[in-house]
Amino acid sequence: MSPLHLTVAEFYWARALSAVFCFYLAHLFLYRVLYLSFIYPYYRSPLRHLPGPKDHHFFVGQSINQLKGILRGQSPNEPFVSWMRKWPQASLIRYLTIGNSEALLVTSLAAQKEILHEKCDSFQKPDWWVRLVVDIVGYGLVLAEGEEHKRQRRVLNGMFAISNLKELTPVFQTSARGLVDALDEAVQGKMNQAEVDIFPLISKATLDSVTVFALGVQPKSLGSSSTTSFEECYKEMLEPDLIGQIFVAINGYLPIRWLPVGPNQRYMHASKTIHRQLLATIKQRIQEVKNKRDERTLQPKEGRGFTDLLTYMVEKQYFAEKGHAWSEKDLLKQILTFYAAGHETTNEFLVWGTYALANFPHVATRLRKEVLELLHHSTSPTYAELEGLPYLNNFAREVLRMWPPATMIARQASEDVVVQGTAVPKGTPLLILPAVFHHNPTIWGQDCDEFDPDRWDRLTGDAATPSAFGTFSQGVRMCIGKVMTVLQFKVLMVEMVSRYDFQMAESGDLRFVNPSPVLRLNGGLKVKVQRAGVSN
């Protein structure tokens, strides 16, 4: 019998099954849309009694307000810092996002400690955060979870030992001198002063440094046969225009990178080019190490200068015993991770350090005095000598407190868990923003919005505890490269402040790249530079 000719019984069975399927779809719609969006968050959720904003938009929560902030160039730290100020005693602040789904802002040190220390295994990175950063940082150490994260961290810890980082100081000094050479060129023939955008100069210096650290080569040697340079591709991914920023924001909620439109095509072309160029370098390094192993000439590098990250991983993991070895793709993931983390955080750290020099001349004068006293007897300061500069140490920490480069730490409850007495259901996203803690007057005092490096000599109460300073995260996932980041900042600051005075070239409100995993100014930082000690 033809499949199109049904018996009466089969016909009624088909109608019954269709009715059941339609009922299932209706039930799914009612549950997913009506219950989860309009009943659960307002009448059933254990989080509904927490303090939080009430200016939600129908069905999309705070998303419209966040989009308005993006269009205005608002800091990615807002409106979260403002919410903390409104409810300063709260541990958790609740707000709604798309579909009226709930999210939590962590606002107390005790809650932060539970999430990042005591109950860290109950939380993981949410999918939207992974989509936001994965093309840039790769599935390396930053995105690894659980035991895999612990294994990767154990392998990489040796690379960030103080003994190896000390040997990086000359590498950073070379990049720093390249930066001040660029400033010298800018003021040449202009009465020793000029107006410059400091952002691309700092970006080049930090990219040079991180490339030598990660690969042991200069950026210009990457993709030398390609029509698109490594630097151009990196800039395309990390400095999108306004439309590109909106695509980044949408992709966090809804994967749209597959759409064949301009911003996506440029982004994906840049991403593929970077991957291709890095893989070529990885293959070449593997062959070089293999040749040395075959010739039995490969020697341990201890005491013979620093080891770059790629060589370290190839020697330690690519040729490891079966079951523990890393593939070329594994190596690429880690290189991407440390490129993004090493470049982006240090880059913004230095930009905000320059912003501080330009806005607080009394701080710059005092810092220059300390630096010049060191340079008088040590023209190329060592790691130990840099660590021995108390005001530079305080200046660096205060820049990180005022303008933490990494804007947020995103987590999601991987199981039902209790945080500060509040039952947090599985799947609930949580945000931890360093700025929320750094600008909390109940922790740092009523002058928390003032730039004051001397505060670090008189810390009391909660401000004196390690958890109050969240720039590099806390607990088992604390940034593995924090010592390297601060070292590079100090080296570049020594060169910059000893040679130049800085003033702001533009006034008015600051505009930010938003959304962004780092605190980046939109349009760079334009400053007036003048040789130190030269009068107008």
N, C-alpha and C positions, 0 to 999 in steps of 0.2 A: 504493500500500500504506500502511496506517495506520502511524504511527510506533511504535505499541505492538506491532506484529507484526514481529519480527526474524527474519531468516534465521539458519540455524545458524552461518554464518560471522560474521555481525554480532554474534550473541550471544557467541561466543567472543572476538571483538575487544573487545566491551564489558567482558567479564570481565577480559581482559588489561589494558585501560586502567585499570580499577578497581584491579587489583592493583598496577599501576605507581604510581597516585596514592596508594594506601595505603602503599606502600613509601616514597614520597617524604615523606609525612607522618610516618611512623615515623622515617625518617632525619633529618628536620627536628627532630623531638622529641628524638631521641638527641643530635643535634649541639647544639641550642640549650640543652637542659636538662642532659643528662648530661655532654657534653663541656665546654661552656663553663662550667658551674657546678661540676662535681665533678672534672674531669680537668685542664683548662687552668690554672686558678688555682693548683693545687697541684703539678703535675708538668711543665707546659710553659711557663708564663709567664716572660718574662725579668725580671719584677719579683718573682718568688717568693722570692728570696734577700734582699730588702730587709728591714730591721728593721720591726717593727710589732706591734700587739696580737694576741694569740692567743685572746682570749675571745669569739670569734665565735659567733653562734647559727646553727643549721642553716638554710641556704639564704638567710638574710636578713642575714648578716654582723653589722655593728655597729648595724643599724637598731633592734633592740629596745633596746639600750643608749641610743641617742639618744632614743627615745621615752620611756624612763624619765627621762632628763634633762629632757625637756619637761615631764613631769608633776610633777617636783620643782622646776621653776622654775630649773633650772641655767643658768649662763651659756652662751651659744652659743659661747664661746671654749673650752669644755670638750667632750670630753676632750682636745682638741688640744694645749693648753698642757701638760697632764700627760704626754702622749706625748713632746713635745719634751724635757721634763725627764728622761724615762726614757732617751731616746736623744739626748743633747745634741750628739753629734758627727756625727749623720746628716745627709745632704743631703735625703733623701727618706724618708718613712715610709709604708709600705703598709698599707692596711686594706681590708676587704671590705664591700660594701653588699648591697642586694637582689639575689638571684640569684647571690650570691658574685662579683659583678663587682668589679673592682679599682679603687681610687682611691688617690691619692697626696696626702700632706700635705707641702708644701715647708717645709723647716726650716733651710736654710743661705742666707746672703746670696749666695753664688756661684750657687746654683740659682735663686734669685729673680731675679738679674740676667740669667741666660740666658733665663728665661721672659718677663720683662717688658721686657727691652732687646734683647739680642743676637739672640734667636730668636723675637721677639714675633709674627712673621707665621706661625709654625707652631702658634699656639694661638688659640682662639676661646672665646666664652662657651658653656657647656654648656646643653642644652635645659632641664634641671631648674631652672637659675638664671633663665633667661628666664621660665619659667612662674611662678616665685616672685615676680618683681618687675615683670613687664610691665604689669599692670593699673595699677600705681602710677606707674611711671616712663615708660611709653610706649616706642615704638620710636624714640627720639631718639638723642642723642649717646652715651648710656651703652651702648646695645645695638647701635649701628652697628658694623660690622666693616670691616677692610681699607681700600680706597680711599674707600668711602663715609664711613667715620669721619674720614678725613683731610680730605675735602671739607667735611664739616659743621664740623669743628674750625676750619678756615681761615676759614669764614664767621663763626663765633661768637667768635673770638679778640678781635676789636675791642671786643666788648661788655665783656670782662673786662680791658681795658687799665687800668693804674693810674690814668690820667687820669680815666676814667669812674667807677671805684670810689671815688676820693677824693670825688666829688660825692655819693656815697651816704651819707657819714658823717652828715649831718643827718637823713636818713631813718631810719637806725638809732638815732640819738639820740632821735627822736620816739617810736619803739617802746619804747626803754629807759625813757623817762620815763613812758610809759603803764604799764609793769610796776611801777615803784616807786610810782606813784600807787595801783596796786591794793594794794600792800603797805601804803601809808599808810592806805588805807581799812580794811584788815584789822586794823590795830593801833589804829585810832581808838577811843577810849573804853575801851581794854583795857590801861591802864598802859604804853602804847607797846610792847607785845609781844603776839604771837599765834602760834598753831600753824597752819600752812598747808601745803597740797600745792603745792609750787613748780612742779610739772610743767605743769599747765594754764596758769599765768600765763606761763611761759616759752614754751610752745607758741603762745599767742596773740600774744605779742610777735614771735616769729620768723615766724609766719604773716602777720602784718601787714606785716612788712618784705619778705618774699619776694613777697607779692602786689603791693606797690608796685614792687619791682624787676622782676618778671616782666610785670606788666600795666599798671602806672602807675595803679592804682586801689586802694581799700580792699576787704578781703574782704566787708564787709557789702553792697557794691554788686553783688556777684555773685549772680545768681539771686534778685533782690529780689522777684520775683513768684512764686517757688517756695515750697511749703510746707516744704521741707527745705532748711536753710541749707547753704552751701558748707562751713562749718566742721564741721557735724554729719556730712556725708558723708565728709569727709576723715578725721575721727576714726574713723568706722565701718570704713574700710579699713585704717587704720594702727594701731588699737588694738583688735584683736579679743579676745573673751573666750577662755577655755581651749579650748572646742570649736572656735572659729574658728581658733585657733593650730594645732590638730591638723589641720584641713582644709587650712591653708596648707602644713603639712609633707607631707601625703599628696599634695597637688597638685604638689609638686616631683617626685615619682616617677611619679604616675599622674594625668593630667588629669581632674579631677572637678568643675570649676566648672559643668558643665552639669546636675548633679544638682539637682532642684527641692526642696531642703531649706533650712531656716531660715538657717543661716550663709551658704550660697551666695546665697540670694535677697537677703539684706540687703547682702551684699558687692557683688553685681552691680547692685543698685538704686543703691547709693552711687556705684559706678563710672560708670554711665550718666548719673546726675544731674550729676556733676562734668564729664564730657565735654560734656554738653549746655550747661551754664552757661559753660564755657570757650569753646566754639564760638560761642556768642552774642556773647561779648566780642570774639572774633577777627573775626567778621563786621562788628561795629560799628567796630572799629579800622580795618579795611581800607577801609570806606566813608569814614571820617574822613580817612584819608591820601589816598584818591582825590580827595575834594573839594578838599583843599588843593593837590594836584597840578594838578587842573583849573583852580583859581583862580590857579595859579602863585605861591602864597604859601608853599609848603613850603621852608623854609630849612635849611641844615645846622645841627646842634645843637652843634657843637664850641664850647666856651667859654660855653654857655648853660645849664649844668646837666646832670644826668645824663639819659641816654636809657633808657627802660624796654625790656626785652627784646623785647616784642611789637612795639612801634613800630619798633625797630631791624630786626627780621626782616622786617616788612612793607615798610619802605622799601628794604631792601637785597636781599631775596629774592623777595617776592611779586610785585613789579613788575620783576623782573629779566628779561633777554632770554629768549626762548623756548628751552627745553631746559635752563635753569638755574634757572627759577623754582620756588618752593616753593608747594604748594597749601595750602588751609586745614587739611587733615589733617596735612600736614607741619609746619605751625606748631603745631598742637595737640600733636604728638608732642614737640616741643622744650619747649613750655610745661610739659607733664607731667613731663618729665625734670628741669627745673630747679626745679619746685615740690618734687618729692620730694627731690632731692639738696640743694637749698638749705635746705629746711625741716628735714628729718630729721637731717642731720649736724650742723647748727648747733644744733638743739634739744637733741640728746643731749650735745653738746659743753658747752652751758651748764648742763644738769642736772648733769653730772659736775663742772663747775667749782664749782657750788653745793655739791655733796657734799664737795668738797675744802675749801671754806671752812668748812663745818660740822664737819669732822673734824680740821682742823689749824688751830686758832685762832692759833698763832704765825705761820703763813703769812698768814692773813687780816690780822693786825695789821700786818705788814710791808708787805703789798700796799696796805692802806689808807693808810699813811703816804706811800708813793710817789704814790698817786693824789691825795691831798689837797694835796700840794705842787704838783701840776700844776693842779688845779682852783682853787687860790688865785689864779693869774694868768690862767687860761683856763677859763671856765665851760663852754664848748662846744669841747672839744679837737678839733683838726684831725687828719687822717690822719697827718701828719708828727709831730705832738706825741705821738700814741698810739704810734707806732713808736719814739719816743725814750724809752719807759719800759722799762728793762732787766728789772726784776723781773716786770712784767706779761708781757713777752715770754717769760721763762723759765717763769712760771706757766702760760701758755697751752700751751706746748710740753710741759710735764710732765703736764698734764691729758690731752693728746692721746696721750702715751706710755703713761700708766697705763691709760686707758680709751678706746682708739680708737673713735670713734663707728661707723664702718663696720666690721662684724665680719669680712668676708671678701672676697677677690677670687677668683672662680671661673673656671677655665680648663679647656679640653679640647683635647687634641692633635688638630689637624686633619690631621696626617700623622705618619708614623713619624719620631721625632726623638730625639736623644741629649741627655740632661741630666746633667751631672756624671758622664759615663762610663756612665750607665745608659740602655739602649735603652727608650724609652717608646713603646709601640704607639699607632697612630692610634686615637682615640676614648677614650683614657684620661683621666678627669677628674682635675684637680689643684686643691687648695685652698691659697691663700696667706692666712694670717691675720696682720694686723699685730701682734696680741697675742702670737703665737708668737715673734716677733722682739723685741718690746718687753720681754718677761719672760724673755728668755734670759740667764742669768747669764754665759755665755761671751762675750756681746756687751756687756751693760750692767753687769756686775759682780754680786757677791753681794748687793748691796742693790737689785737691780732691782725688787723688789716694794715698795720704800719710796717714798713720795711726797716728792721732794726737788727743788724748782725750781733749787736752786743747782748741781745736777749739770751743768747746761747751760753753766756757766762753766769746767768742768774735764774736758770730754770727751776721751778718748784712744782709740787703737786703732780697732776696728771701729765703736764707738759714735759716733766723730767723722765717719764717712762718711755721705753722704746716703742710702745704701741701708738703713741701720739704722733709719731713721725712716720707717715705711711707711704712716702714717695716710692719706695722700692718694695712695697707689699710687706707681708709678715709671714711668719711660720715656714712650713716646708717649701713653699713656693716663693720665698723671698728671691728677688732678682739676683741671679748668679753673677751678673756682670756689674754690680753696683760699685765695687772698688775701682774697676777699670773706667767706668763713666766719670766718677769724681776725679780720678787722676787726670784724665784727658781734659776735663774742665779746668783744672788748676793749671796745667801746662799752657793751655791757650790763653787763659786769663793773665798769667804772668807776662807773656809776650805782648798781649794787647794793652794792658793797663800801664806797662812800663814805657810804652812807645807813644800812646795816643790818649787824648781827651775825647770824650763822646758827649754829644748833646742831641736831643730829639730834634728832628728836622720838620716834623709835623705835629700839630696839636689836634685835639678832638678825641672822641671815643674810639677805643680799639675795636677792630672787627676781627673775628676769628673764623678759621676753617671749622665747619661744624656740619655733620658729625665728623669726629676725628678721634682716633685713639690717643693722640697727643695734643697738647695745648699749643696750637699753631696760629700765629697771626696771619690774617688774610691780606695778601699784598706785600708781605715781608716787613722789615723794620728799617725805615729810612732814618739815618742819623747823620749829624755833622761830625766829621772827624778832623782833628787838628793835632799836629805833633805836640807831644807833651812838653811843656816848658816854653812854648813859642807863643808870644802875645799876638793879638789881632793887629 
